Amino acid sequence: MTSLTDRYLAATLRTVPAPRRTELADELRASIADMIEGRTAAGQDTAVAEREVLTELGHPDRLAARYADRPLQLIGPTYYLVWSSLLRRLLTIIPALVGVVVGVLEATVGDQPHRAIGAGIAAAFQTAVQIAFWVTVVFAVLERTRTPLELPEWSVDQLPEVPLERNVPLTDTCASIAFLLLTLAFLPWQHHRSWVSDANGDNLPILDPALWTSWLPVLAAVLVASIGLEIVKYRAGRWTWPLVAVNTALGLAFALPVGYLVLTDRLLNPALVDRFEWLREGDNQGLTAGIVVVVVAAVTVWDIADSVVKARRHHR
């Protein structure tokens, strides 16, 4: 044997458990010698035969893994399906929830509300990375310790129903809920931590504080109900006529009070109007109110029309 075989044996046995190294060294050396002898008996040069035999045996670490019965994959087929299923479920829900909560807290409690969206996205990304890392670490340990999960055997009874054609994507639902939560958080935030201050430097609410005893709780209740509608709609997987009716009712329940308050100059805090001179000049306040009403009406009509079109499309 030349140094080439010795080098191959050393590279292979260095990752094999010490108690088995001597036995495996003798066995592998004899096997290599027999394979080389068979080739040289057929007239092949010894050095060429040795190189070809070692090449056929493959990477030393791969051969050592076979001897040591050690997996060469991070997550093998025994645990892969459970790992991927659990990871999908966790990544679908938890990062989004953490991102929304962090964004809302940053917008309502933090000193820099303009960073709410960025803080929410960063928190969601960090949460997703942590979940992926630790779940993978746990299953990698299970793979190497061969810990049985003792899960029930699969049967045909576990086959899911044929999925309905879904026209309510999860991304749209998450975006809608995030927007509704931010709008809901804006109501108390603007009262306690508005970005506008009066002449004394004190907080100046944007909306009329008197509305807390009348319309603002109603609008907050409509926003909460709208969040519930988004969840129900996603679970249904499509627009139905009852959902269209509820969506229309909630849209009007929000748009009509806002329009009424804007047109009667009761939405904004009177002290805020006095704080900005340009609102008091000419008909600027009336013009601004008209623009707000048109935008609210357009968004409401578009949302209702969109739900009607999608419901009709599904029921054709």
C-alpha positions in Angstrom: 0.0 0.0 0.0 1.2 3.5 -0.8 0.8 6.7 1.2 -2.4 7.4 -0.9 -4.3 4.6 0.7 -2.9 5.5 4.1 -4.1 9.1 3.6 -7.5 7.8 2.6 -7.8 5.6 5.7 -6.7 8.4 8.0 -9.3 10.8 6.5 -12.0 8.2 6.8 -11.3 7.0 10.3 -10.8 10.4 11.9 -14.6 10.9 12.3 -15.3 7.3 13.3 -15.8 6.5 17.0 -12.4 5.6 18.5 -13.4 2.1 19.8 -14.2 1.0 16.2 -11.2 2.6 14.4 -8.8 -0.4 14.6 -11.4 -2.9 13.4 -12.6 -0.7 10.6 -9.1 0.2 9.6 -8.2 -3.5 9.1 -11.4 -4.2 7.3 -11.2 -1.2 5.0 -7.5 -1.8 4.2 -8.2 -5.4 3.3 -11.1 -4.5 1.1 -9.0 -1.8 -0.7 -6.2 -4.3 -1.2 -8.6 -7.0 -2.7 -10.1 -4.4 -5.1 -6.7 -3.3 -6.2 -5.5 -6.9 -6.6 -8.5 -7.7 -8.8 -7.7 -4.8 -11.1 -3.9 -5.5 -11.3 -4.7 -9.2 -12.1 -6.5 -7.9 -15.2 -3.3 -6.1 -16.3 -3.9 -2.6 -14.9 -1.1 -0.6 -13.4 -1.0 -0.7 -9.6 -0.9 3.0 -9.0 -3.8 3.6 -11.5 -5.8 0.8 -10.0 -5.3 2.2 -6.5 -6.4 5.7 -7.5 -9.5 4.3 -9.3 -10.5 2.2 -6.3 -10.2 5.1 -3.9 -12.2 7.3 -6.2 -15.0 4.7 -6.4 -15.1 4.5 -2.6 -16.0 8.2 -2.6 -15.5 11.0 -0.1 -13.9 9.8 3.1 -16.4 11.6 5.3 -19.4 10.1 3.4 -17.9 6.6 3.9 -17.2 7.3 7.6 -20.8 8.4 8.0 -22.0 5.1 6.6 -19.7 3.2 9.1 -20.8 5.4 12.0 -24.5 5.3 11.0 -24.5 9.1 11.1 -26.9 11.2 9.0 -25.4 13.7 6.5 -28.5 15.9 6.3 -29.7 18.5 8.8 -33.3 17.3 8.8 -33.9 13.8 7.3 -37.0 12.2 5.9 -38.1 10.8 9.3 -38.6 14.3 10.7 -38.8 16.5 7.6 -42.6 16.5 7.1 -43.3 17.3 10.8 -40.6 20.1 10.7 -41.9 21.7 7.6 -45.5 21.6 8.7 -44.8 23.1 12.1 -42.5 25.7 10.6 -45.2 26.8 8.1 -47.9 27.1 10.7 -45.7 29.2 13.1 -44.3 31.4 10.3 -47.8 32.1 9.0 -49.2 33.5 12.2 -46.7 34.5 14.8 -44.4 37.0 12.9 -47.5 38.9 11.6 -49.0 39.2 15.0 -45.8 40.3 16.6 -45.2 42.9 13.8 -48.7 44.3 14.2 -48.5 44.5 18.0 -45.1 46.2 17.9 -46.3 48.6 15.2 -49.4 49.5 17.2 -47.4 50.0 20.4 -44.8 52.1 18.6 -47.5 54.3 17.2 -49.5 54.7 20.4 -46.9 54.5 23.2 -43.5 55.1 21.6 -42.0 58.5 21.3 -41.5 58.1 17.5 -44.8 57.1 15.9 -43.5 57.7 12.4 -41.3 54.6 12.9 -44.3 52.3 13.6 -44.4 50.5 10.2 -40.6 50.0 10.1 -40.5 48.8 13.7 -43.4 46.3 12.9 -41.6 45.0 9.8 -38.3 44.6 11.7 -40.0 42.8 14.6 -41.8 40.5 12.3 -38.6 39.6 10.4 -36.6 39.0 13.6 -39.4 36.8 14.9 -39.5 34.8 11.7 -35.7 34.3 11.8 -35.8 33.2 15.5 -38.6 30.8 14.9 -36.9 29.2 11.9 -33.6 28.9 13.7 -34.8 27.4 16.9 -37.3 25.0 15.4 -34.6 23.8 13.0 -32.1 23.3 15.9 -34.6 21.2 17.8 -35.3 18.9 14.9 -31.6 18.7 14.0 -31.0 17.4 17.6 -33.9 15.0 17.2 -32.4 13.8 13.9 -29.0 13.0 15.5 -30.3 11.5 18.8 -33.0 9.5 16.8 -35.6 10.5 19.4 -39.0 9.0 18.4 -41.8 11.5 18.1 -44.5 8.8 18.6 -46.8 10.5 16.2 -49.9 8.6 15.0 -49.6 6.7 11.8 -51.1 8.4 8.7 -54.4 7.1 7.5 -56.8 8.0 4.7 -59.1 9.5 7.3 -56.7 12.4 7.6 -57.1 13.4 4.0 -58.4 17.0 3.9 -61.6 18.0 2.0 -61.1 19.2 -1.5 -60.2 22.9 -0.9 -62.6 25.6 -2.1 -61.4 28.0 -4.7 -60.0 30.8 -2.5 -60.2 34.4 -3.7 -59.2 35.9 -0.3 -55.4 35.8 -0.1 -53.8 35.7 3.4 -51.6 38.7 2.4 -54.7 40.8 1.7 -56.3 39.8 5.0 -53.1 40.6 7.0 -52.8 44.0 5.3 -56.4 44.9 5.9 -56.2 43.8 9.6 -53.0 45.8 10.0 -54.6 48.9 8.5 -57.7 48.6 10.7 -55.5 48.1 13.8 -53.5 51.1 13.0 -56.6 53.2 12.4 -58.1 51.9 15.7 -54.8 52.8 17.5 -54.8 56.2 16.0 -58.0 57.2 17.9 -56.4 57.2 21.4 -53.0 58.0 20.1 -54.0 61.4 18.6 -55.7 62.3 21.8 -52.7 61.6 24.1 -49.6 61.8 21.8 -50.5 64.0 18.9 -47.7 65.4 16.7 -49.3 68.8 17.1 -48.8 71.0 20.2 -50.4 74.3 21.3 -48.6 77.5 22.0 -47.5 76.2 25.5 -46.1 73.0 24.0 -48.8 70.8 25.4 -50.4 68.0 23.4 -53.2 69.2 21.0 -55.6 66.4 20.0 -56.4 66.3 16.3 -60.0 65.1 16.7 -62.5 67.0 18.9 -62.2 65.5 22.4 -66.0 65.9 22.8 -66.5 63.1 20.4 -65.3 60.6 23.0 -68.7 60.8 24.6 -70.5 60.2 21.3 -69.1 59.2 17.9 -65.5 58.0 18.5 -66.6 54.9 20.5 -69.0 54.1 17.7 -66.3 54.4 15.1 -64.0 52.2 17.2 -66.7 49.5 17.5 -67.1 49.6 13.7 -63.3 49.1 13.2 -63.3 46.2 15.7 -66.3 44.6 13.8 -64.4 45.1 10.5 -61.5 43.2 11.9 -63.8 40.3 12.8 -65.3 40.5 9.3 -61.8 40.1 7.8 -61.1 37.0 9.8 -64.5 35.5 8.9 -64.0 36.3 5.3 -60.6 34.6 5.3 -61.9 31.5 6.9 -64.7 31.3 4.3 -62.1 31.7 1.6 -64.4 33.8 -0.6 -66.9 36.6 -0.7 -70.5 35.5 0.0 -73.6 37.6 -0.2 -74.1 37.7 3.6 -70.5 38.9 3.9 -71.1 41.5 1.3 -74.1 42.8 3.2 -72.1 43.0 6.5 -69.2 44.7 4.7 -71.7 47.3 3.2 -73.3 47.9 6.5 -69.9 48.4 8.2 -68.6 50.6 5.4 -71.6 52.9 5.6 -71.5 52.8 9.5 -68.1 54.3 9.3 -68.3 56.6 6.3 -71.6 58.3 7.1 -70.7 59.5 10.6 -67.3 60.6 9.4 -68.9 62.5 6.5 -71.5 64.0 8.8 -68.8 65.2 11.3 -66.6 66.6 8.6 -69.4 68.5 6.8 -70.6 70.0 10.1 -67.1 71.0 11.2 -67.3 68.7 14.3 -64.6 66.2 13.5 -61.5 68.3 14.1 -60.5 69.8 17.4 -61.6 73.5 17.3 -58.3 74.4 19.1 -56.4 72.6 16.2 -58.3 74.8 13.6 -57.3 77.9 15.6 -53.7 76.7 15.7 -53.4 76.6 11.9 -54.2 80.0 10.3 -54.5 78.7 6.8 -57.6 76.6 7.8 -59.4 79.8 8.8 -58.5 81.7 5.7 -61.4 82.0 3.1 -63.1 78.7 2.5 -60.1 76.5 3.1 -61.8 74.6 5.9 -64.8 73.9 3.7 -62.6 72.9 0.8 -60.6 70.5 3.0 -63.9 69.0 4.3 -65.1 68.5 0.8 -61.9 66.7 -0.3 -62.1 64.4 2.8 -65.8 63.6 2.2 -65.0 62.7 -1.5 -62.1 60.5 -0.6 -64.0 58.7 2.2 -67.0 58.2 -0.2 -64.8 56.9 -3.0 -63.0 54.4 -0.8 -66.3 53.2 0.7 -68.0 52.8 -2.7 -64.9 51.1 -4.2 -64.7 48.6 -1.3 -68.4 47.8 -1.6 -68.3 47.5 -5.4 -65.2 45.3 -5.2 -66.9 42.9 -2.7 -70.0 42.7 -4.9 -68.0 41.9 -8.1 -66.0 39.2 -6.3 -69.2 37.6 -4.9 -70.9 37.6 -8.3 -67.8 36.1 -9.9 -67.8 33.3 -7.4 -71.5 32.5 -7.7 -71.5 32.3 -11.5 
